[in-house]
């Protein structure tokens, strides 16, 4: 899931994984996990199921130089 979150950083925020660090150093544990039911979608042939969202928080380098002007980014890995 952590790898999916890193890929999501680039897709959602345009922040490459190498310009980010975990908000808590050396921590790849999600800050939030939400589990919810998803209704069946007969048109897509998808049965009802349970879905889990894992939220991670990263610090991202705004200027492209490590250690300068970081912003906090929150991203879901699904």
Buried (B, 14 or more C-beta within 10 A) or exposed (E): BBEEBBEBBBEEBEBEBEBBBBBEEEEEEBEEEEEEEEEEEEEEEEEEEEEEBBBBBBBBBEEEEEEEEBEEBBBBBE
